[in-house]
Protein backbone atom coordinates (compact mmCIF):
# COMPACT_ATOMS: atom_id res chain seq x y z
CA UNK A 1 0.00 0.00 0.00
CA UNK A 2 3.05 2.25 0.22
CA UNK A 3 2.78 3.09 -3.51
CA UNK A 4 -0.85 4.03 -3.05
CA UNK A 5 0.04 6.42 -0.22
CA UNK A 6 2.43 8.24 -2.53
CA UNK A 7 -0.40 8.97 -4.96
CA UNK A 8 -2.33 10.69 -2.17
CA UNK A 9 0.59 12.99 -1.36
CA UNK A 10 0.05 16.54 -2.56
CA UNK A 11 3.46 17.34 -4.03
CA UNK A 12 4.72 20.75 -2.86
CA UNK A 13 4.65 23.34 -5.62
CA UNK A 14 2.34 21.31 -7.86
CA UNK A 15 -1.15 22.64 -8.48
CA UNK A 16 -3.84 20.35 -7.09
CA UNK A 17 -6.81 19.34 -9.23
CA UNK A 18 -9.32 17.23 -7.32
CA UNK A 19 -10.75 15.80 -10.54
CA UNK A 20 -7.58 13.70 -10.70
CA UNK A 21 -8.56 11.87 -7.51
CA UNK A 22 -11.15 9.09 -7.38
CA UNK A 23 -13.24 9.34 -4.20
CA UNK A 24 -14.42 5.73 -4.69
CA UNK A 25 -10.96 4.17 -4.88
CA UNK A 26 -10.36 1.20 -2.59
CA UNK A 27 -7.47 -0.61 -4.23
CA UNK A 28 -7.55 -4.37 -4.64
CA UNK A 29 -8.62 -4.99 -1.07
CA UNK A 30 -11.94 -6.26 0.16
CA UNK A 31 -13.58 -4.69 3.21
CA UNK A 32 -12.90 -7.53 5.66
CA UNK A 33 -9.27 -7.80 4.60
CA UNK A 34 -8.91 -4.04 5.01
CA UNK A 35 -10.30 -4.20 8.53
CA UNK A 36 -7.83 -6.94 9.47
CA UNK A 37 -4.91 -4.91 8.14
CA UNK A 38 -6.11 -1.90 10.10
CA UNK A 39 -6.00 -3.88 13.35
CA UNK A 40 -2.44 -4.97 12.56
CA UNK A 41 -1.33 -1.40 11.96
CA UNK A 42 -2.98 -0.22 15.17
CA UNK A 43 -0.55 -2.40 17.12
CA UNK A 44 2.39 -0.76 15.34
CA UNK A 45 0.98 2.69 16.02
CA UNK A 46 0.56 1.86 19.69
CA UNK A 47 4.20 0.78 19.97
CA UNK A 48 5.37 3.88 18.09
CA UNK A 49 3.34 6.14 20.33
CA UNK A 50 4.93 4.63 23.44
CA UNK A 51 8.40 5.34 22.04
CA UNK A 52 7.36 8.89 21.07
CA UNK A 53 6.18 9.46 24.64
CA UNK A 54 9.35 8.04 26.16
CA UNK A 55 11.68 9.97 23.85
CA UNK A 56 9.82 13.21 24.69
CA UNK A 57 11.59 15.34 22.07
CA UNK A 58 8.92 15.50 19.38
CA UNK A 59 5.14 15.63 19.04
CA UNK A 60 2.83 14.64 16.21
CA UNK A 61 -0.05 16.81 15.00
CA UNK A 62 -2.66 15.21 12.73
CA UNK A 63 -5.06 17.58 11.03
CA UNK A 64 -8.38 16.40 9.58
CA UNK A 65 -10.29 18.54 7.10
CA UNK A 66 -13.28 17.53 5.01
CA UNK A 67 -16.77 18.40 3.90
CA UNK A 68 -19.63 17.47 6.21
CA UNK A 69 -20.31 13.71 6.52
CA UNK A 70 -16.94 12.77 5.02
CA UNK A 71 -16.14 10.59 8.04
CA UNK A 72 -13.72 12.67 10.12
CA UNK A 73 -15.15 11.62 13.49
CA UNK A 74 -15.29 7.92 12.65
CA UNK A 75 -11.79 7.99 11.14
CA UNK A 76 -10.42 9.51 14.34
CA UNK A 77 -12.31 6.97 16.42
CA UNK A 78 -11.17 3.89 14.50
CA UNK A 79 -7.60 4.78 13.60
CA UNK A 80 -6.74 6.24 16.99
CA UNK A 81 -8.48 3.60 19.09
CA UNK A 82 -5.20 1.71 19.50
CA UNK A 83 -3.42 4.71 21.04
CA UNK A 84 -2.99 5.31 24.75
CA UNK A 85 -5.43 8.11 25.73
CA UNK A 86 -2.84 9.50 28.18
CA UNK A 87 -0.57 10.37 25.25
CA UNK A 88 -3.24 11.55 22.83
CA UNK A 89 -5.44 14.65 22.73
CA UNK A 90 -8.26 15.54 20.35
CA UNK A 91 -9.62 19.03 19.68
CA UNK A 92 -12.72 19.73 17.61
CA UNK A 93 -12.86 23.31 16.43
CA UNK A 94 -16.14 25.11 15.89
CA UNK A 95 -16.85 28.75 14.98
CA UNK A 96 -14.62 31.13 16.98
CA UNK A 97 -16.03 32.81 20.08
CA UNK A 98 -15.62 36.48 21.02
CA UNK A 99 -12.36 35.88 22.90
CA UNK A 100 -10.87 34.01 19.95
CA UNK A 101 -11.91 36.73 17.53
CA UNK A 102 -10.01 39.20 19.74
CA UNK A 103 -6.77 37.37 18.84
CA UNK A 104 -5.15 36.48 15.52
CA UNK A 105 -6.66 33.52 13.68
CA UNK A 106 -3.87 31.12 14.72
CA UNK A 107 -4.08 31.85 18.46
CA UNK A 108 -6.63 29.25 19.48
CA UNK A 109 -4.89 26.59 17.39
CA UNK A 110 -1.51 27.32 18.93
CA UNK A 111 -3.08 26.81 22.36
CA UNK A 112 -4.28 23.35 21.31
CA UNK A 113 -0.93 22.03 20.08
CA UNK A 114 0.28 18.69 21.52
CA UNK A 115 3.05 18.69 24.09
CA UNK A 116 6.31 16.91 23.35
CA UNK A 117 5.81 13.16 23.45
CA UNK A 118 2.12 13.42 22.57
CA UNK A 119 -0.10 12.92 19.55
CA UNK A 120 -2.50 15.75 18.86
CA UNK A 121 -5.52 15.48 16.57
CA UNK A 122 -7.33 18.54 15.26
CA UNK A 123 -10.80 17.87 13.92
CA UNK A 124 -11.01 20.88 11.63
CA UNK A 125 -8.23 23.39 12.18
CA UNK A 126 -6.66 26.72 11.25
CA UNK A 127 -7.50 25.77 7.66
CA UNK A 128 -11.10 26.76 8.27
CA UNK A 129 -9.74 30.30 7.91
CA UNK A 130 -8.87 29.67 4.25
CA UNK A 131 -11.73 27.30 3.47
CA UNK A 132 -15.00 28.35 5.11
CA UNK A 133 -13.77 31.95 5.29
CA UNK A 134 -12.84 31.92 1.62
CA UNK A 135 -16.31 30.73 0.68
CA UNK A 136 -17.80 33.22 3.17
CA UNK A 137 -15.34 36.14 3.22
CA UNK A 138 -17.77 38.14 5.36
CA UNK A 139 -16.64 35.97 8.30
CA UNK A 140 -13.20 37.57 8.09
CA UNK A 141 -14.73 40.90 9.09
CA UNK A 142 -15.31 39.48 12.60
CA UNK A 143 -11.52 39.43 13.07
CA UNK A 144 -11.33 43.24 12.98
CA UNK A 145 -8.11 43.28 10.96
CA UNK A 146 -6.90 46.81 10.14
CA UNK A 147 -7.60 47.61 6.50
CA UNK A 148 -10.17 44.84 6.09
CA UNK A 149 -13.44 46.36 7.23
CA UNK A 150 -15.13 45.65 3.90
CA UNK A 151 -15.51 42.36 2.02
CA UNK A 152 -14.30 44.00 -1.19
CA UNK A 153 -10.85 44.39 0.41
CA UNK A 154 -10.55 40.65 1.03
CA UNK A 155 -8.87 39.92 -2.27
CA UNK A 156 -6.25 37.59 -3.73
CA UNK A 157 -3.49 39.48 -1.93
CA UNK A 158 -5.21 38.86 1.40
CA UNK A 159 -5.41 35.10 0.82
CA UNK A 160 -1.81 34.96 -0.38
CA UNK A 161 -0.71 36.51 2.92
CA UNK A 162 -2.90 34.14 4.91
CA UNK A 163 -1.42 31.09 3.17
CA UNK A 164 2.01 32.51 3.93
CA UNK A 165 1.08 32.90 7.61
CA UNK A 166 0.00 29.25 7.71
CA UNK A 167 3.19 28.04 6.03
CA UNK A 168 5.33 30.06 8.44
CA UNK A 169 3.33 28.80 11.42
CA UNK A 170 3.75 25.17 10.38
CA UNK A 171 7.41 25.67 9.49
CA UNK A 172 8.05 27.06 12.97
CA UNK A 173 6.28 24.11 14.58
CA UNK A 174 8.15 21.59 12.45
CA UNK A 175 11.53 23.14 13.20
CA UNK A 176 10.76 22.90 16.91
CA UNK A 177 9.84 19.22 16.93
CA UNK A 178 6.20 18.99 15.85
CA UNK A 179 5.61 16.54 13.00
CA UNK A 180 2.56 17.64 10.99
CA UNK A 181 0.32 15.38 8.91
CA UNK A 182 -2.63 16.96 7.10
CA UNK A 183 -5.48 14.75 5.91
CA UNK A 184 -8.19 15.85 3.48
CA UNK A 185 -10.94 13.24 3.41
CA UNK A 186 -12.22 13.65 -0.13
CA UNK A 187 -15.83 12.49 -0.34
CA UNK A 188 -18.02 12.78 -3.43
CA UNK A 189 -21.15 14.90 -3.52
CA UNK A 190 -23.26 11.80 -4.24
CA UNK A 191 -21.85 9.96 -1.22
CA UNK A 192 -22.43 12.98 1.00
CA UNK A 193 -26.06 13.02 -0.18
CA UNK A 194 -26.50 9.37 0.81
CA UNK A 195 -24.93 9.93 4.22
CA UNK A 196 -27.19 12.91 4.83
CA UNK A 197 -30.22 10.74 3.95
CA UNK A 198 -28.95 8.03 6.30
CA UNK A 199 -28.77 10.57 9.11
CA UNK A 200 -32.29 11.76 8.40
CA UNK A 201 -33.76 8.25 8.12
CA UNK A 202 -32.09 6.86 11.24
CA UNK A 203 -33.47 8.38 14.49
CA UNK A 204 -30.21 7.47 16.24
CA UNK A 205 -28.33 9.66 13.75
CA UNK A 206 -30.76 12.60 13.55
CA UNK A 207 -28.64 14.61 15.96
CA UNK A 208 -25.74 14.54 13.50
CA UNK A 209 -27.72 16.40 10.86
CA UNK A 210 -27.93 20.18 10.65
CA UNK A 211 -30.04 22.14 8.19
CA UNK A 212 -26.99 24.39 7.76
CA UNK A 213 -25.18 21.45 6.15
CA UNK A 214 -27.60 21.63 3.22
CA UNK A 215 -26.90 25.33 2.70
CA UNK A 216 -23.15 24.65 2.59
CA UNK A 217 -23.74 21.75 0.18
CA UNK A 218 -25.15 24.26 -2.31
CA UNK A 219 -21.69 25.85 -2.37
CA UNK A 220 -19.89 22.59 -3.20
CA UNK A 221 -17.97 23.92 -6.22
CA UNK A 222 -16.70 26.92 -4.26
CA UNK A 223 -15.53 24.63 -1.47
CA UNK A 224 -13.72 22.33 -3.89
CA UNK A 225 -11.92 25.32 -5.39
CA UNK A 226 -11.02 26.55 -1.90
CA UNK A 227 -9.59 23.13 -1.02
CA UNK A 228 -7.57 22.94 -4.23
CA UNK A 229 -6.09 26.39 -3.66
CA UNK A 230 -5.37 25.84 0.04
CA UNK A 231 -3.72 22.46 -0.46
CA UNK A 232 -1.67 23.75 -3.40
CA UNK A 233 -0.44 26.74 -1.38
CA UNK A 234 0.33 24.93 1.87
CA UNK A 235 1.50 21.39 1.15
CA UNK A 236 5.19 21.35 2.09
CA UNK A 237 7.80 18.70 2.84
CA UNK A 238 7.57 19.53 6.54
CA UNK A 239 3.78 19.69 6.64
CA UNK A 240 2.39 17.62 3.75
CA UNK A 241 -1.22 17.23 2.67
CA UNK A 242 -2.68 13.84 1.80
CA UNK A 243 -5.87 13.64 -0.28
CA UNK A 244 -7.64 10.46 0.84
CA UNK A 245 -10.54 8.88 -1.10
CA UNK A 246 -13.35 8.79 1.46
CA UNK A 247 -16.41 7.22 -0.19
CA UNK A 248 -15.35 3.89 1.34
CA UNK A 249 -14.89 4.65 5.03
CA UNK A 250 -13.01 1.46 5.81
CA UNK A 251 -10.48 2.16 3.07
CA UNK A 252 -9.97 5.77 4.17
CA UNK A 253 -9.22 4.57 7.71
CA UNK A 254 -6.71 2.04 6.42
CA UNK A 255 -4.97 4.62 4.20
CA UNK A 256 -4.70 7.07 7.11
CA UNK A 257 -3.25 4.39 9.38
CA UNK A 258 -0.61 3.55 6.75
CA UNK A 259 0.37 7.20 6.45
CA UNK A 260 0.77 7.48 10.22
CA UNK A 261 2.73 4.24 10.41
CA UNK A 262 5.12 5.36 7.65
CA UNK A 263 5.53 8.76 9.30
CA UNK A 264 6.43 7.21 12.64
CA UNK A 265 8.87 4.88 10.90
CA UNK A 266 10.73 7.82 9.32
CA UNK A 267 11.17 9.42 12.75
CA UNK A 268 13.42 6.53 13.81
CA UNK A 269 12.13 6.79 17.37
CA UNK A 270 14.17 5.17 20.15
CA UNK A 271 13.75 4.70 23.86
CA UNK A 272 16.08 6.91 25.94
CA UNK A 273 19.39 5.32 26.99
CA UNK A 274 20.32 5.91 30.62
CA UNK A 275 23.72 7.23 31.60
CA UNK A 276 26.32 5.01 33.29
CA UNK A 277 25.57 6.56 36.69
CA UNK A 278 21.83 6.03 36.27
CA UNK A 279 22.36 2.39 35.25
CA UNK A 280 24.54 1.80 38.31
CA UNK A 281 21.84 3.35 40.47
CA UNK A 282 19.26 1.01 38.95
CA UNK A 283 21.51 -1.99 39.73
CA UNK A 284 21.74 -0.84 43.35
CA UNK A 285 17.97 -0.47 43.65
CA UNK A 286 17.46 -3.87 42.00
CA UNK A 287 19.80 -5.47 44.53
CA UNK A 288 17.93 -3.80 47.39
CA UNK A 289 14.60 -5.08 46.12
CA UNK A 290 15.89 -8.61 45.65
CA UNK A 291 17.36 -8.62 49.18
CA UNK A 292 14.16 -7.51 50.86
CA UNK A 293 12.93 -9.95 53.49
N, C-alpha and C positions, 0 to 999 in steps of 0.2 A: 504493500500500500504506500510505500515511501514515494514511488513515482507519482502516484495520484496526488499526494500532498503537495508536491512541487507544482502541479498544475493549478492548485488553489492559491498559490502564493502570488500576491500582487507585486510584480517586479518594480522596484523603485525607479521612477523616471519614465515609466511606460504608461501611456494613457489607458485607463480601464474602460472596457465596453462590456456591460453586463450581458449583452446579447450573445457573447462568446461563451457564456457559462450555462450549463444545463441544470436547472433546479431539480430535475427528476433523477439525475445520475445516482447510481448505487453500485457501480462496478460490477464485478462478476459474482459478488456475494449474495447469498440468500439471507433473509432476516434472522433466522435462528443461528446461523453460522456467525453473523455479525454480532449478535448478542453475546455469544460465547467468547469471541475475540475481545469484546469490550471488557468482559470480566477479567480476562487475562491481563489486559493492559492496566486495569485498575490496581492490580497488585503491584505492578511496576511503579505506578504513580505514587502509591502509598510508600513504597521503599524510598523513592526519590525525595518525597516530601520530608521524610524523617531525616535524611542526610542534609537537606536544605536547612532544616530547623537546627540541626546540630552544628553545621558549619557557621551559621549566623552571620554571613557576610553579604548575602544577596537576598532579594525578595523577588517574587514573581507576580506580575499584574496581568490578569486576563480580562480583556474587555469584550463584552458581547453587545453587538448592535444588530438591529433587525426591524423589519416592519412588524406590526401587531400580528400575533398568532403564528409567528415563525418558529416558535419552540425554544425561546431563550430560557425560560424558567425550567422546563423539563430537561434541557441539555445540561444546565447547571446541576440540577438534582441528580441526574444519572451519572454524568461523568465525574462529578466531584464526590459522589457518595463513598468512594473508597479512601478519601482523605481524612486525616485526623482533624476534627472540628477545632481543636485547640490551636492548630497551626494554620487555620483557614478562616477568612472573613469575607462576607458577601455584602455588598451595598447595592441597593436598588434606587436609582435616582429618578425622582419625579420632577415636576415643574419647580423652579426655584422659589423659595419664600422671600419675604421682605429683607431679612438679614443677608441672605445670599445675594440678592440683587444689589445690596449696598457694598459688595466686594466685586473684584474682577471675576470673570466667568470661570476661571480655573480654581478659584479659592476653595470651594466646597469639595472639589475632586482631590485637591492636594491633601486636604484634611483626612480623606478616606483611604490614603495610600497604605499598603501593607508594610508592617515593620520588617526589619531584616529577619530572615529565617521563616517568613510567612508567605502564604499564597493569598493574594487578594483577587476578588472577582467583582467586577463592576457590571451590573445589569443596567444597560444604558450608561452613558458616560459624558465626558466633556465634548464628545462628538455631537451631542444633541444641539450644541451651539453652532454647528455648521451643517446640520441636517434639518431638524425641525425649524430652527431659526432662519434657515435659508429659504425654506418653503413659506414660512411666515415671518418675514423680516420685521414686521411690526413688533414682534416679541423683543427684538434687540433694543427697542426704545425704553423698555423697562430697566435697562442697565445704566441709563443716564450717563452715557459716554459723551464727553465734550465733543461737539461738532457733529453729533449724530442724533439730533432731536427730530429729524424728519426722515421718513422711510426712503425718500428719494436720494438721500445721502448715503444710503447703505448700498454701495455699488461694488463693482468687481474689485476695486482697490481695497475696500473694507475686507472682503472675504480673503483676498490674498494675504493681508496682514494677519487675519485670524488663523489661517492655515500655518503661517510662519510662527505664530505664538504657540500653536500646538506642537509643531515640530521641535521648537526650542525647549518647550516643557518636557517632552518625551526624551529628547537628547540629554537634558540635564539629569533626568531620572535614571536613564540607562548608564550614564557615565558614573553615577553614584551607587550602582549596584542593583537597580531594579530592572529585571528582564520583562519586557512588554510583549504580549501576544494579543493581537486584535482580530476578533472573529466577526465577520459579517455573515449571518445566517440568511442565505438568499432563497427566499420562498417565492413561488409563482403567485400571480394574482388569482388564478383559478383555485390553487390549493388554499390560499387564504380564505376565499369565499366558502369553501367546504368546511374549513375549521370554524368559521364564524357561524355557519348553519348548525354545526355540531354543538356549539356552545348554546345556541338558542334552543335547540331541540332537547337538550339534556338538562333537566332541572338542576342537577348537581354541578353543571358548568355555567349556569346563567350568570353567576356573579362575575365570571371572567369577561363578560361582554359589556361593552360600553357603546352607547349610540355615537359617541365621538369618534369611535374607530371607523364607522361608516363614512363620516365626513372626511377623515384623512385618506380613506381608500380612494375617494374621488380624485385625490391629488397624486395618484400612483406615479404617473410619468414624471412629475416634478421631483418626487422623492427619489426615483431611480437616477435621475440626473444629478441630484444632490449627492447621492452615494457614490456615483462614478467620479465626480469631481473631488469629493473629500478623500476617497481612497487613493486616487491618483496623486493628490497633493501631499499626502501624509504617510504613505507606505515607505518606510525606510529600512535599511538593514538592521538598525537597532530597535525598531518598533514596527515590525511588518504587519500587513493586513493579509488575512486569509479569507477568500470568498468561498463559503461552504454551501453546496447544494442542500437545501433543507426541506424539500417536499417529502423525503423519506426520513422521518425523525431518527430512526434507529441508525441509519447510515451517517447522518450528520453527527450524532453522538460518537460514533466510532471514529470518524475523521478527526474530530476535535481531540479525542483521546490520543490518537496517533501524533498529532501535532504537539501536544503537551509532552508526550513521552520522548519524542525526538528533541524537543527543546531542552528538557532536563538532561538528556544524554550529552548534548553539546556542552553543558555547563561543567561536565567532569567533576561532579560533586564528590567530596570525600569527608569522612568523619575526621574531626580534629585529632591530632596526634599530641599526646601529653609530653611535657618536658621530662628530662631525666629525673629531676627532683620530684616532680609530681608522681612519676611511676614508682619511685622509691617509697614515697609516702603511701601510695596505694598498697604496696607490698607489706608495709608495716601494719596498716589497718587490717589487711587480709589475715596476717598472722595473729593479730589481736582477736579477731572474730573467731578464727579456728581454735584458739586456745581458751576461749570462754568455757567456763564450767557448765 
